[in-house]
Amino acid sequence: MKIRSMTGFGRAQGPVGKDWTAEVIVRSVNHRFLDLTVRTRESEASLEPVVRRALARHVSRGKVEAILRLRRITAAGHAVAVDEALLEALLERFAALSGKYALQGRLEVRDLLAIPQLVSVESGIEEFTEEETAALEALTDEAAGALVAMRETEGAAIRSDLAERVTVIRTRAGQLGARREEITRRLAETLRERVRALFPDVTLDSGRVEQEAVLAADRSDVSEELQRLSGHLEQFGALLERPPGPVGKKLEFLSQEILRELNTLGSKARDLQILREVLDMKSETEKVREQVANIE
């Protein structure tokens, strides 16, 4: 499977049996879960589950809206209903009024059609054969395929951007790991210099100073954080290279964990250069999180 975004568009049209032609239009945007809406006319409501079932096979996340436009190409039967009780009441009333007032002329068909609720035309609920249902499902599969193709094209661009940013974070984390001993040594030297500056006339116990330096270095040690950060970045990269399926939620979780480790690194930093590098990595991680929010 390829990395997919959650934004896309797909359309398909064609015959549905011998009596119908149909057009299926599908649009999708970002959403935390799968929110699927199918719009049909009331007379074609029985086809909504067919479209929904077909789309659910292709997409697993995003706000998806499908529109079904169905057109009959053969003549359809219609039921014409006339409210005879209303008609009789109207004729009776007109006859009474013509005897009372100087009314002339007669009611014609066009006059009756202008009377609200007197005549109604009903097409009823359409019934579709298994052949027509299967044809519509195949058409929806085609529209969903076009949607997925667009999502994969956009997903490829997102994947490329994410891979570059993860490489930057991984490189900077590796540089921090390589400087661990240097950082510890500089921390001890800084501690000695501060003690001498505060107590210039006092003879200091070098062993006690070394012990305090070791304790300070231990409190500032970031080896565990760097190890976990490296693991998260490795797993993130593996999901980008070989996604087993929709990976958007997994990548969101990993980006949160990466940011968590960077926050811990920043809180332990006693070196200005380290703090700057951590801030740069956090900035890259925030951009990663923004992009991951677009992935299915």
Secondary structure as a PSIPRED ss2 file (coil, helix, strand):
# PSIPRED VFORMAT (PSIPRED V4.0)

   1 M C   1.000  0.000  0.000
   2 K C   1.000  0.000  0.000
   3 I C   1.000  0.000  0.000
   4 R C   1.000  0.000  0.000
   5 S E   0.000  0.000  1.000
   6 M C   1.000  0.000  0.000
   7 T C   1.000  0.000  0.000
   8 G E   0.000  0.000  1.000
   9 F E   0.000  0.000  1.000
  10 G E   0.000  0.000  1.000
  11 R E   0.000  0.000  1.000
  12 A E   0.000  0.000  1.000
  13 Q E   0.000  0.000  1.000
  14 G E   0.000  0.000  1.000
  15 P E   0.000  0.000  1.000
  16 V E   0.000  0.000  1.000
  17 G C   1.000  0.000  0.000
  18 K C   1.000  0.000  0.000
  19 D C   1.000  0.000  0.000
  20 W E   0.000  0.000  1.000
  21 T E   0.000  0.000  1.000
  22 A E   0.000  0.000  1.000
  23 E E   0.000  0.000  1.000
  24 V E   0.000  0.000  1.000
  25 I E   0.000  0.000  1.000
  26 V E   0.000  0.000  1.000
  27 R E   0.000  0.000  1.000
  28 S E   0.000  0.000  1.000
  29 V E   0.000  0.000  1.000
  30 N C   1.000  0.000  0.000
  31 H C   1.000  0.000  0.000
  32 R C   1.000  0.000  0.000
  33 F C   1.000  0.000  0.000
  34 L E   0.000  0.000  1.000
  35 D E   0.000  0.000  1.000
  36 L E   0.000  0.000  1.000
  37 T E   0.000  0.000  1.000
  38 V E   0.000  0.000  1.000
  39 R E   0.000  0.000  1.000
  40 T C   1.000  0.000  0.000
  41 R C   1.000  0.000  0.000
  42 E H   0.000  1.000  0.000
  43 S H   0.000  1.000  0.000
  44 E H   0.000  1.000  0.000
  45 A H   0.000  1.000  0.000
  46 S H   0.000  1.000  0.000
  47 L H   0.000  1.000  0.000
  48 E H   0.000  1.000  0.000
  49 P H   0.000  1.000  0.000
  50 V H   0.000  1.000  0.000
  51 V H   0.000  1.000  0.000
  52 R H   0.000  1.000  0.000
  53 R H   0.000  1.000  0.000
  54 A H   0.000  1.000  0.000
  55 L H   0.000  1.000  0.000
  56 A H   0.000  1.000  0.000
  57 R C   1.000  0.000  0.000
  58 H C   1.000  0.000  0.000
  59 V C   1.000  0.000  0.000
  60 S C   1.000  0.000  0.000
  61 R C   1.000  0.000  0.000
  62 G E   0.000  0.000  1.000
  63 K E   0.000  0.000  1.000
  64 V E   0.000  0.000  1.000
  65 E E   0.000  0.000  1.000
  66 A E   0.000  0.000  1.000
  67 I E   0.000  0.000  1.000
  68 L E   0.000  0.000  1.000
  69 R E   0.000  0.000  1.000
  70 L E   0.000  0.000  1.000
  71 R E   0.000  0.000  1.000
  72 R E   0.000  0.000  1.000
  73 I C   1.000  0.000  0.000
  74 T C   1.000  0.000  0.000
  75 A C   1.000  0.000  0.000
  76 A C   1.000  0.000  0.000
  77 G C   1.000  0.000  0.000
  78 H C   1.000  0.000  0.000
  79 A E   0.000  0.000  1.000
  80 V E   0.000  0.000  1.000
  81 A E   0.000  0.000  1.000
  82 V E   0.000  0.000  1.000
  83 D C   1.000  0.000  0.000
  84 E H   0.000  1.000  0.000
  85 A H   0.000  1.000  0.000
  86 L H   0.000  1.000  0.000
  87 L H   0.000  1.000  0.000
  88 E H   0.000  1.000  0.000
  89 A H   0.000  1.000  0.000
  90 L H   0.000  1.000  0.000
  91 L H   0.000  1.000  0.000
  92 E H   0.000  1.000  0.000
  93 R H   0.000  1.000  0.000
  94 F H   0.000  1.000  0.000
  95 A H   0.000  1.000  0.000
  96 A H   0.000  1.000  0.000
  97 L H   0.000  1.000  0.000
  98 S H   0.000  1.000  0.000
  99 G H   0.000  1.000  0.000
 100 K H   0.000  1.000  0.000
 101 Y C   1.000  0.000  0.000
 102 A C   1.000  0.000  0.000
 103 L C   1.000  0.000  0.000
 104 Q C   1.000  0.000  0.000
 105 G C   1.000  0.000  0.000
 106 R C   1.000  0.000  0.000
 107 L C   1.000  0.000  0.000
 108 E C   1.000  0.000  0.000
 109 V H   0.000  1.000  0.000
 110 R H   0.000  1.000  0.000
 111 D H   0.000  1.000  0.000
 112 L H   0.000  1.000  0.000
 113 L H   0.000  1.000  0.000
 114 A C   1.000  0.000  0.000
 115 I C   1.000  0.000  0.000
 116 P C   1.000  0.000  0.000
 117 Q C   1.000  0.000  0.000
 118 L C   1.000  0.000  0.000
 119 V E   0.000  0.000  1.000
 120 S E   0.000  0.000  1.000
 121 V E   0.000  0.000  1.000
 122 E E   0.000  0.000  1.000
 123 S C   1.000  0.000  0.000
 124 G C   1.000  0.000  0.000
 125 I C   1.000  0.000  0.000
 126 E C   1.000  0.000  0.000
 127 E C   1.000  0.000  0.000
 128 F C   1.000  0.000  0.000
 129 T C   1.000  0.000  0.000
 130 E H   0.000  1.000  0.000
 131 E H   0.000  1.000  0.000
 132 E H   0.000  1.000  0.000
 133 T H   0.000  1.000  0.000
 134 A H   0.000  1.000  0.000
 135 A H   0.000  1.000  0.000
 136 L H   0.000  1.000  0.000
 137 E H   0.000  1.000  0.000
 138 A H   0.000  1.000  0.000
 139 L H   0.000  1.000  0.000
 140 T H   0.000  1.000  0.000
 141 D H   0.000  1.000  0.000
 142 E H   0.000  1.000  0.000
 143 A H   0.000  1.000  0.000
 144 A H   0.000  1.000  0.000
 145 G H   0.000  1.000  0.000
 146 A H   0.000  1.000  0.000
 147 L H   0.000  1.000  0.000
 148 V H   0.000  1.000  0.000
 149 A H   0.000  1.000  0.000
 150 M H   0.000  1.000  0.000
 151 R H   0.000  1.000  0.000
 152 E H   0.000  1.000  0.000
 153 T H   0.000  1.000  0.000
 154 E H   0.000  1.000  0.000
 155 G H   0.000  1.000  0.000
 156 A H   0.000  1.000  0.000
 157 A H   0.000  1.000  0.000
 158 I H   0.000  1.000  0.000
 159 R H   0.000  1.000  0.000
 160 S H   0.000  1.000  0.000
 161 D H   0.000  1.000  0.000
 162 L H   0.000  1.000  0.000
 163 A H   0.000  1.000  0.000
 164 E H   0.000  1.000  0.000
 165 R H   0.000  1.000  0.000
 166 V H   0.000  1.000  0.000
 167 T H   0.000  1.000  0.000
 168 V H   0.000  1.000  0.000
 169 I H   0.000  1.000  0.000
 170 R H   0.000  1.000  0.000
 171 T H   0.000  1.000  0.000
 172 R H   0.000  1.000  0.000
 173 A H   0.000  1.000  0.000
 174 G H   0.000  1.000  0.000
 175 Q H   0.000  1.000  0.000
 176 L H   0.000  1.000  0.000
 177 G H   0.000  1.000  0.000
 178 A H   0.000  1.000  0.000
 179 R C   1.000  0.000  0.000
 180 R H   0.000  1.000  0.000
 181 E H   0.000  1.000  0.000
 182 E H   0.000  1.000  0.000
 183 I H   0.000  1.000  0.000
 184 T H   0.000  1.000  0.000
 185 R H   0.000  1.000  0.000
 186 R H   0.000  1.000  0.000
 187 L H   0.000  1.000  0.000
 188 A H   0.000  1.000  0.000
 189 E H   0.000  1.000  0.000
 190 T H   0.000  1.000  0.000
 191 L H   0.000  1.000  0.000
 192 R H   0.000  1.000  0.000
 193 E H   0.000  1.000  0.000
 194 R H   0.000  1.000  0.000
 195 V H   0.000  1.000  0.000
 196 R H   0.000  1.000  0.000
 197 A H   0.000  1.000  0.000
 198 L H   0.000  1.000  0.000
 199 F C   1.000  0.000  0.000
 200 P C   1.000  0.000  0.000
 201 D C   1.000  0.000  0.000
 202 V C   1.000  0.000  0.000
 203 T C   1.000  0.000  0.000
 204 L C   1.000  0.000  0.000
 205 D C   1.000  0.000  0.000
 206 S H   0.000  1.000  0.000
 207 G H   0.000  1.000  0.000
 208 R H   0.000  1.000  0.000
 209 V H   0.000  1.000  0.000
 210 E H   0.000  1.000  0.000
 211 Q H   0.000  1.000  0.000
 212 E H   0.000  1.000  0.000
 213 A H   0.000  1.000  0.000
 214 V H   0.000  1.000  0.000
 215 L H   0.000  1.000  0.000
 216 A H   0.000  1.000  0.000
 217 A H   0.000  1.000  0.000
 218 D H   0.000  1.000  0.000
 219 R H   0.000  1.000  0.000
 220 S C   1.000  0.000  0.000
 221 D C   1.000  0.000  0.000
 222 V C   1.000  0.000  0.000
 223 S H   0.000  1.000  0.000
 224 E H   0.000  1.000  0.000
 225 E H   0.000  1.000  0.000
 226 L H   0.000  1.000  0.000
 227 Q H   0.000  1.000  0.000
 228 R H   0.000  1.000  0.000
 229 L H   0.000  1.000  0.000
 230 S H   0.000  1.000  0.000
 231 G H   0.000  1.000  0.000
 232 H H   0.000  1.000  0.000
 233 L H   0.000  1.000  0.000
 234 E H   0.000  1.000  0.000
 235 Q H   0.000  1.000  0.000
 236 F H   0.000  1.000  0.000
 237 G H   0.000  1.000  0.000
 238 A H   0.000  1.000  0.000
 239 L H   0.000  1.000  0.000
 240 L H   0.000  1.000  0.000
 241 E H   0.000  1.000  0.000
 242 R C   1.000  0.000  0.000
 243 P C   1.000  0.000  0.000
 244 P C   1.000  0.000  0.000
 245 G C   1.000  0.000  0.000
 246 P C   1.000  0.000  0.000
 247 V C   1.000  0.000  0.000
 248 G H   0.000  1.000  0.000
 249 K H   0.000  1.000  0.000
 250 K H   0.000  1.000  0.000
 251 L H   0.000  1.000  0.000
 252 E H   0.000  1.000  0.000
 253 F H   0.000  1.000  0.000
 254 L H   0.000  1.000  0.000
 255 S H   0.000  1.000  0.000
 256 Q H   0.000  1.000  0.000
 257 E H   0.000  1.000  0.000
 258 I H   0.000  1.000  0.000
 259 L H   0.000  1.000  0.000
 260 R H   0.000  1.000  0.000
 261 E H   0.000  1.000  0.000
 262 L H   0.000  1.000  0.000
 263 N H   0.000  1.000  0.000
 264 T H   0.000  1.000  0.000
 265 L H   0.000  1.000  0.000
 266 G H   0.000  1.000  0.000
 267 S H   0.000  1.000  0.000
 268 K H   0.000  1.000  0.000
 269 A C   1.000  0.000  0.000
 270 R C   1.000  0.000  0.000
 271 D C   1.000  0.000  0.000
 272 L H   0.000  1.000  0.000
 273 Q H   0.000  1.000  0.000
 274 I H   0.000  1.000  0.000
 275 L H   0.000  1.000  0.000
 276 R H   0.000  1.000  0.000
 277 E H   0.000  1.000  0.000
 278 V H   0.000  1.000  0.000
 279 L H   0.000  1.000  0.000
 280 D H   0.000  1.000  0.000
 281 M H   0.000  1.000  0.000
 282 K H   0.000  1.000  0.000
 283 S H   0.000  1.000  0.000
 284 E H   0.000  1.000  0.000
 285 T H   0.000  1.000  0.000
 286 E H   0.000  1.000  0.000
 287 K H   0.000  1.000  0.000
 288 V H   0.000  1.000  0.000
 289 R H   0.000  1.000  0.000
 290 E H   0.000  1.000  0.000
 291 Q H   0.000  1.000  0.000
 292 V H   0.000  1.000  0.000
 293 A C   1.000  0.000  0.000
 294 N C   1.000  0.000  0.000
 295 I E   0.000  0.000  1.000
 296 E C   1.000  0.000  0.000
